[in-house]
Amino acid sequence: MSYKKESLSDVQMHCAAMQGDVDILRKILDSGKVHVDSRDKEGTTPLILAAANGNYECVQELLEQGADPTLRRVVRKNELHTYD
């Protein structure tokens, strides 16, 4: 699975969701420059970041803006991982 390169707006939205800054989050979403379910290079969405950091106002805003709550972060394994 590959993801497009993150734009500055993508990065700002992820940071706002992680830090709980709902005003910045709304501003970025309202600009139309970024999709509500944009993913970072690891497949993490703003909704995942907001929820993981307990930023419930951001979670609510993202859901109201159409974020998909069923999306999951992609965990990749490489040859350095050991298996039991």
The first five atom37 places (N, CA, C, CB, O) and aatype in JSON, in Angstrom:
{
  "aatype": [12, 15, 18, 11, 11, 6, 15, 10, 15, 3, 19, 5, 12, 8, 4, 0, 0, 12, 5, 7, 3, 19, 3, 9, 10, 1, 11, 9, 10, 3, 15, 7, 11, 19, 8, 19, 3, 15, 1, 3, 11, 6, 7, 16, 16, 14, 10, 9, 10, 0, 0, 0, 2, 7, 2, 18, 6, 4, 19, 5, 6, 10, 10, 6, 5, 7, 0, 3, 14, 16, 10, 1, 1, 19, 19, 1, 11, 2, 6, 10, 8, 16, 18, 3],
  "atom_mask": [
    [1, 1, 1, 1, 1],
    [1, 1, 1, 1, 1],
    [1, 1, 1, 1, 1],
    [1, 1, 1, 1, 1],
    [1, 1, 1, 1, 1],
    [1, 1, 1, 1, 1],
    [1, 1, 1, 1, 1],
    [1, 1, 1, 1, 1],
    [1, 1, 1, 1, 1],
    [1, 1, 1, 1, 1],
    [1, 1, 1, 1, 1],
    [1, 1, 1, 1, 1],
    [1, 1, 1, 1, 1],
    [1, 1, 1, 1, 1],
    [1, 1, 1, 1, 1],
    [1, 1, 1, 1, 1],
    [1, 1, 1, 1, 1],
    [1, 1, 1, 1, 1],
    [1, 1, 1, 1, 1],
    [1, 1, 1, 0, 1],
    [1, 1, 1, 1, 1],
    [1, 1, 1, 1, 1],
    [1, 1, 1, 1, 1],
    [1, 1, 1, 1, 1],
    [1, 1, 1, 1, 1],
    [1, 1, 1, 1, 1],
    [1, 1, 1, 1, 1],
    [1, 1, 1, 1, 1],
    [1, 1, 1, 1, 1],
    [1, 1, 1, 1, 1],
    [1, 1, 1, 1, 1],
    [1, 1, 1, 0, 1],
    [1, 1, 1, 1, 1],
    [1, 1, 1, 1, 1],
    [1, 1, 1, 1, 1],
    [1, 1, 1, 1, 1],
    [1, 1, 1, 1, 1],
    [1, 1, 1, 1, 1],
    [1, 1, 1, 1, 1],
    [1, 1, 1, 1, 1],
    [1, 1, 1, 1, 1],
    [1, 1, 1, 1, 1],
    [1, 1, 1, 0, 1],
    [1, 1, 1, 1, 1],
    [1, 1, 1, 1, 1],
    [1, 1, 1, 1, 1],
    [1, 1, 1, 1, 1],
    [1, 1, 1, 1, 1],
    [1, 1, 1, 1, 1],
    [1, 1, 1, 1, 1],
    [1, 1, 1, 1, 1],
    [1, 1, 1, 1, 1],
    [1, 1, 1, 1, 1],
    [1, 1, 1, 0, 1],
    [1, 1, 1, 1, 1],
    [1, 1, 1, 1, 1],
    [1, 1, 1, 1, 1],
    [1, 1, 1, 1, 1],
    [1, 1, 1, 1, 1],
    [1, 1, 1, 1, 1],
    [1, 1, 1, 1, 1],
    [1, 1, 1, 1, 1],
    [1, 1, 1, 1, 1],
    [1, 1, 1, 1, 1],
    [1, 1, 1, 1, 1],
    [1, 1, 1, 0, 1],
    [1, 1, 1, 1, 1],
    [1, 1, 1, 1, 1],
    [1, 1, 1, 1, 1],
    [1, 1, 1, 1, 1],
    [1, 1, 1, 1, 1],
    [1, 1, 1, 1, 1],
    [1, 1, 1, 1, 1],
    [1, 1, 1, 1, 1],
    [1, 1, 1, 1, 1],
    [1, 1, 1, 1, 1],
    [1, 1, 1, 1, 1],
    [1, 1, 1, 1, 1],
    [1, 1, 1, 1, 1],
    [1, 1, 1, 1, 1],
    [1, 1, 1, 1, 1],
    [1, 1, 1, 1, 1],
    [1, 1, 1, 1, 1],
    [1, 1, 1, 1, 1]
  ],
  "atom_positions": [
    [[0.85, -1.17, 0.0], [0.0, 0.0, 0.0], [0.9, 1.23, 0.0], [-0.97, 0.0, 1.22], [1.86, 1.31, 0.77]],
    [[0.59, 2.18, -0.85], [1.39, 3.4, -0.88], [0.5, 4.6, -0.65], [2.15, 3.52, -2.21], [-0.69, 4.59, -0.96]],
    [[1.09, 5.63, -0.12], [0.37, 6.86, 0.17], [1.07, 8.01, -0.53], [0.28, 7.11, 1.7], [2.29, 8.01, -0.68]],
    [[0.27, 8.98, -0.96], [0.86, 10.15, -1.61], [1.7, 10.92, -0.6], [-0.23, 11.06, -2.21], [1.52, 10.8, 0.61]],
    [[2.61, 11.72, -1.13], [3.44, 12.54, -0.25], [2.55, 13.53, 0.49], [4.53, 13.29, -1.06], [1.62, 14.1, -0.08]],
    [[2.83, 13.72, 1.75], [2.04, 14.63, 2.58], [2.3, 16.08, 2.21], [2.35, 14.4, 4.06], [3.45, 16.5, 2.05]],
    [[1.22, 16.84, 2.08], [1.35, 18.28, 1.85], [1.51, 18.97, 3.2], [0.11, 18.84, 1.07], [1.32, 18.36, 4.25]],
    [[1.86, 20.25, 3.16], [1.97, 21.03, 4.4], [0.63, 21.03, 5.14], [2.42, 22.48, 4.09], [0.6, 20.94, 6.37]],
    [[-0.47, 21.14, 4.4], [-1.8, 21.12, 5.03], [-2.09, 19.79, 5.7], [-2.88, 21.41, 3.99], [-2.68, 19.75, 6.78]],
    [[-1.66, 18.68, 5.07], [-1.82, 17.35, 5.69], [-1.09, 17.3, 7.03], [-1.29, 16.24, 4.74], [-1.64, 16.87, 8.04]],
    [[0.15, 17.74, 7.02], [0.98, 17.72, 8.24], [0.36, 18.6, 9.32], [2.42, 18.18, 7.93], [0.3, 18.2, 10.48]],
    [[-0.1, 19.79, 8.93], [-0.71, 20.7, 9.91], [-1.97, 20.09, 10.5], [-1.03, 22.05, 9.26], [-2.22, 20.22, 11.69]],
    [[-2.78, 19.43, 9.66], [-4.01, 18.82, 10.17], [-3.69, 17.68, 11.14], [-4.87, 18.3, 9.0], [-4.34, 17.56, 12.18]],
    [[-2.71, 16.86, 10.81], [-2.32, 15.77, 11.71], [-1.83, 16.33, 13.05], [-1.24, 14.9, 11.05], [-2.17, 15.81, 14.11]],
    [[-1.03, 17.38, 12.98], [-0.52, 18.0, 14.22], [-1.66, 18.6, 15.05], [0.5, 19.1, 13.89], [-1.68, 18.44, 16.27]],
    [[-2.6, 19.28, 14.4], [-3.73, 19.87, 15.11], [-4.57, 18.79, 15.79], [-4.62, 20.69, 14.15], [-5.0, 18.96, 16.93]],
    [[-4.8, 17.68, 15.1], [-5.57, 16.57, 15.67], [-4.84, 15.97, 16.87], [-5.84, 15.49, 14.61], [-5.46, 15.65, 17.88]],
    [[-3.53, 15.81, 16.74], [-2.73, 15.22, 17.81], [-2.66, 16.13, 19.03], [-1.32, 14.9, 17.31], [-2.66, 15.66, 20.17]],
    [[-2.6, 17.44, 18.79], [-2.47, 18.4, 19.89], [-3.81, 18.88, 20.43], [-1.65, 19.58, 19.43], [-3.84, 19.58, 21.44]],
    [[-4.91, 18.52, 19.78], [-6.22, 18.92, 20.26], [-6.61, 20.33, 19.89], [0.0, 0.0, 0.0], [-7.44, 20.94, 20.57]],
    [[-6.04, 20.87, 18.83], [-6.34, 22.24, 18.41], [-7.49, 22.22, 17.39], [-5.08, 22.93, 17.8], [-7.26, 22.22, 16.18]],
    [[-8.7, 22.21, 17.9], [-9.88, 22.07, 17.03], [-10.07, 23.29, 16.12], [-11.13, 21.87, 17.88], [-10.59, 23.15, 15.02]],
    [[-9.65, 24.47, 16.56], [-9.8, 25.67, 15.72], [-8.93, 25.56, 14.46], [-9.41, 26.93, 16.51], [-9.4, 25.84, 13.36]],
    [[-7.69, 25.16, 14.61], [-6.8, 24.97, 13.46], [-7.32, 23.83, 12.59], [-5.34, 24.68, 13.93], [-7.32, 23.92, 11.37]],
    [[-7.77, 22.77, 13.23], [-8.31, 21.62, 12.5], [-9.47, 22.06, 11.6], [-8.78, 20.53, 13.48], [-9.51, 21.7, 10.42]],
    [[-10.41, 22.82, 12.15], [-11.55, 23.32, 11.36], [-11.09, 24.2, 10.2], [-12.52, 24.1, 12.25], [-11.57, 24.08, 9.07]],
    [[-10.14, 25.09, 10.5], [-9.64, 26.01, 9.48], [-9.04, 25.22, 8.3], [-8.58, 26.96, 10.08], [-9.31, 25.54, 7.14]],
    [[-8.26, 24.22, 8.6], [-7.63, 23.42, 7.54], [-8.69, 22.65, 6.76], [-6.6, 22.45, 8.14], [-8.66, 22.61, 5.53]],
    [[-9.62, 22.04, 7.47], [-10.68, 21.27, 6.79], [-11.55, 22.19, 5.94], [-11.55, 20.52, 7.82], [-11.93, 21.83, 4.83]],
    [[-11.87, 23.36, 6.46], [-12.72, 24.31, 5.72], [-12.02, 24.88, 4.5], [-13.15, 25.44, 6.63], [-12.68, 25.37, 3.58]],
    [[-10.69, 24.82, 4.47], [-9.94, 25.35, 3.32], [-10.14, 24.48, 2.08], [-8.45, 25.44, 3.65], [-9.97, 24.94, 0.95]],
    [[-10.5, 23.2, 2.29], [-10.68, 22.29, 1.17], [-9.38, 21.78, 0.57], [0.0, 0.0, 0.0], [-9.4, 21.12, -0.47]],
    [[-8.26, 22.08, 1.2], [-6.95, 21.68, 0.67], [-6.56, 20.25, 1.03], [-5.9, 22.63, 1.17], [-5.61, 19.7, 0.47]],
    [[-7.28, 19.67, 1.96], [-6.9, 18.35, 2.45], [-8.15, 17.52, 2.71], [-6.04, 18.46, 3.75], [-9.2, 18.06, 3.08]],
    [[-8.05, 16.22, 2.51], [-9.16, 15.3, 2.75], [-9.2, 14.94, 4.23], [-9.03, 14.03, 1.88], [-8.16, 14.76, 4.86]],
    [[-10.39, 14.83, 4.77], [-10.56, 14.55, 6.2], [-9.88, 13.24, 6.62], [-12.05, 14.48, 6.54], [-9.47, 13.1, 7.77]],
    [[-9.76, 12.29, 5.7], [-9.13, 11.01, 6.0], [-7.71, 10.92, 5.44], [-9.97, 9.87, 5.45], [-7.24, 9.82, 5.12]],
    [[-7.03, 12.05, 5.31], [-5.66, 12.0, 4.78], [-4.8, 11.15, 5.71], [-5.05, 13.44, 4.63], [-5.0, 11.14, 6.93]],
    [[-3.87, 10.45, 5.12], [-3.0, 9.56, 5.9], [-1.56, 10.04, 5.83], [-3.11, 8.11, 5.4], [-1.12, 10.58, 4.81]],
    [[-0.84, 9.82, 6.91], [0.57, 10.13, 6.89], [1.32, 8.95, 6.27], [1.11, 10.44, 8.31], [0.69, 8.0, 5.8]],
    [[2.63, 9.01, 6.27], [3.42, 7.96, 5.6], [3.24, 6.59, 6.24], [4.88, 8.34, 5.63], [3.56, 5.58, 5.61]],
    [[2.72, 6.53, 7.44], [2.47, 5.26, 8.12], [1.0, 4.85, 8.07], [2.92, 5.36, 9.57], [0.61, 3.84, 8.64]],
    [[0.2, 5.64, 7.38], [-1.21, 5.31, 7.23], [-2.1, 5.8, 8.35], [0.0, 0.0, 0.0], [-3.25, 5.38, 8.45]],
    [[-1.59, 6.68, 9.2], [-2.36, 7.17, 10.33], [-3.22, 8.35, 9.9], [-1.43, 7.58, 11.48], [-2.73, 9.27, 9.23]],
    [[-4.49, 8.34, 10.28], [-5.41, 9.43, 9.96], [-5.47, 10.42, 11.12], [-6.82, 8.88, 9.64], [-5.09, 10.09, 12.24]],
    [[-5.96, 11.63, 10.86], [-6.15, 12.59, 11.95], [-7.1, 12.05, 13.02], [-6.69, 13.91, 11.4], [-6.89, 12.31, 14.21]],
    [[-8.11, 11.31, 12.64], [-9.05, 10.74, 13.61], [-8.34, 9.78, 14.56], [-10.2, 10.01, 12.89], [-8.59, 9.79, 15.76]],
    [[-7.46, 8.96, 14.03], [-6.7, 8.04, 14.87], [-5.84, 8.82, 15.87], [-5.81, 7.11, 14.0], [-5.78, 8.47, 17.05]],
    [[-5.18, 9.87, 15.39], [-4.33, 10.68, 16.27], [-5.14, 11.39, 17.35], [-3.55, 11.72, 15.44], [-4.74, 11.41, 18.52]],
    [[-6.26, 11.97, 16.95], [-7.1, 12.68, 17.92], [-7.61, 11.72, 19.0], [-8.28, 13.37, 17.21], [-7.56, 12.04, 20.19]],
    [[-8.09, 10.56, 18.59], [-8.62, 9.59, 19.54], [-7.52, 9.05, 20.46], [-9.3, 8.43, 18.8], [-7.73, 8.92, 21.67]],
    [[-6.36, 8.75, 19.9], [-5.26, 8.19, 20.68], [-4.75, 9.17, 21.73], [-4.12, 7.78, 19.75], [-4.21, 8.76, 22.76]],
    [[-4.92, 10.45, 21.46], [-4.43, 11.48, 22.39], [-5.54, 12.06, 23.26], [-3.76, 12.58, 21.63], [-5.32, 13.04, 23.98]],
    [[-6.73, 11.47, 23.2], [-7.83, 11.91, 24.06], [-8.4, 13.27, 23.7], [0.0, 0.0, 0.0], [-8.97, 13.94, 24.56]],
    [[-8.24, 13.68, 22.46], [-8.74, 14.98, 22.01], [-10.15, 14.82, 21.43], [-7.78, 15.6, 20.95], [-10.35, 14.82, 20.22]],
    [[-11.1, 14.69, 22.34], [-12.45, 14.3, 21.95], [-13.18, 15.37, 21.15], [-13.24, 13.98, 23.18], [-14.04, 15.03, 20.34]],
    [[-12.87, 16.64, 21.36], [-13.49, 17.68, 20.56], [-13.03, 17.56, 19.1], [-13.14, 19.08, 21.13], [-13.82, 17.77, 18.18]],
    [[-11.77, 17.23, 18.9], [-11.26, 17.0, 17.55], [-11.89, 15.75, 16.94], [-9.72, 16.88, 17.57], [-12.23, 15.73, 15.76]],
    [[-12.03, 14.7, 17.74], [-12.69, 13.48, 17.26], [-14.09, 13.81, 16.77], [-12.75, 12.4, 18.37], [-14.47, 13.41, 15.68]],
    [[-14.84, 14.54, 17.57], [-16.21, 14.91, 17.19], [-16.22, 15.73, 15.91], [-16.89, 15.7, 18.33], [-17.03, 15.48, 15.02]],
    [[-15.33, 16.7, 15.8], [-15.27, 17.55, 14.61], [-14.93, 16.72, 13.37], [-14.22, 18.66, 14.79], [-15.56, 16.88, 12.32]],
    [[-13.96, 15.84, 13.48], [-13.58, 14.99, 12.35], [-14.72, 14.09, 11.92], [-12.35, 14.15, 12.71], [-14.96, 13.92, 10.72]],
    [[-15.42, 13.5, 12.88], [-16.57, 12.66, 12.54], [-17.68, 13.47, 11.87], [-17.12, 11.96, 13.79], [-18.29, 13.01, 10.91]],
    [[-17.93, 14.67, 12.38], [-18.94, 15.53, 11.77], [-18.55, 15.94, 10.35], [-19.17, 16.77, 12.63], [-19.42, 16.19, 9.51]],
    [[-17.25, 16.02, 10.09], [-16.76, 16.4, 8.77], [-16.64, 15.19, 7.84], [-15.4, 17.1, 8.9], [-16.21, 15.33, 6.7]],
    [[-17.03, 14.02, 8.33], [-17.07, 12.83, 7.47], [-15.93, 11.86, 7.6], [0.0, 0.0, 0.0], [-15.78, 10.99, 6.75]],
    [[-15.11, 11.98, 8.63], [-14.0, 11.03, 8.81], [-14.54, 9.61, 8.96], [-13.15, 11.42, 10.05], [-15.59, 9.4, 9.57]],
    [[-13.83, 8.67, 8.4], [-14.23, 7.26, 8.43], [-13.66, 6.6, 9.69], [-13.74, 6.52, 7.15], [-12.45, 6.42, 9.79]],
    [[-14.52, 6.24, 10.64], [-14.03, 5.64, 11.89], [-13.57, 4.19, 11.73], [-15.11, 5.7, 12.93], [-13.06, 3.61, 12.69]],
    [[-13.75, 3.6, 10.56], [-13.35, 2.21, 10.37], [-11.93, 2.07, 9.83], [-14.31, 1.52, 9.43], [-11.4, 0.96, 9.75]],
    [[-11.3, 3.19, 9.44], [-9.94, 3.11, 8.9], [-8.97, 2.75, 10.01], [-9.53, 4.45, 8.25], [-9.1, 3.19, 11.15]],
    [[-8.0, 1.95, 9.66], [-6.99, 1.48, 10.61], [-5.61, 1.9, 10.12], [-7.06, -0.06, 10.79], [-5.38, 2.08, 8.93]],
    [[-4.7, 2.06, 11.05], [-3.3, 2.34, 10.73], [-2.68, 1.06, 10.18], [-2.52, 2.86, 11.99], [-2.98, -0.03, 10.66]],
    [[-1.83, 1.21, 9.2], [-1.15, 0.07, 8.6], [0.16, -0.16, 9.33], [-0.91, 0.29, 7.08], [1.0, 0.73, 9.41]],
    [[0.32, -1.35, 9.86], [1.55, -1.71, 10.55], [2.33, -2.62, 9.62], [1.28, -2.4, 11.95], [1.87, -3.69, 9.24]],
    [[3.52, -2.17, 9.28], [4.36, -2.95, 8.37], [5.43, -3.67, 9.16], [5.0, -2.05, 7.28], [5.98, -3.14, 10.13]],
    [[5.73, -4.86, 8.75], [6.83, -5.61, 9.35], [7.93, -5.72, 8.32], [6.37, -7.03, 9.85], [7.66, -5.78, 7.12]],
    [[9.14, -5.74, 8.78], [10.26, -5.92, 7.87], [11.14, -7.05, 8.35], [11.06, -4.63, 7.72], [10.84, -7.71, 9.35]],
    [[12.23, -7.26, 7.66], [13.1, -8.39, 7.98], [13.77, -8.27, 9.35], [14.15, -8.53, 6.93], [14.33, -9.25, 9.84]],
    [[13.72, -7.11, 9.98], [14.32, -6.93, 11.29], [13.42, -7.39, 12.43], [14.68, -5.49, 11.49], [13.88, -7.53, 13.57]],
    [[12.15, -7.62, 12.13], [11.23, -8.12, 13.16], [11.49, -9.62, 13.39], [9.73, -7.88, 12.74], [11.77, -10.36, 12.45]],
    [[11.38, -10.04, 14.61], [11.51, -11.46, 14.91], [10.13, -12.05, 15.08], [12.38, -11.7, 16.17], [9.19, -11.36, 15.47]],
    [[10.01, -13.3, 14.8], [8.74, -14.0, 14.89], [8.86, -15.15, 15.88], [8.29, -14.52, 13.52], [9.88, -15.84, 15.92]],
    [[7.83, -15.35, 16.66], [7.82, -16.46, 17.62], [7.24, -17.69, 16.97], [7.02, -16.11, 18.89], [7.15, -18.74, 17.6]]
  ]
}
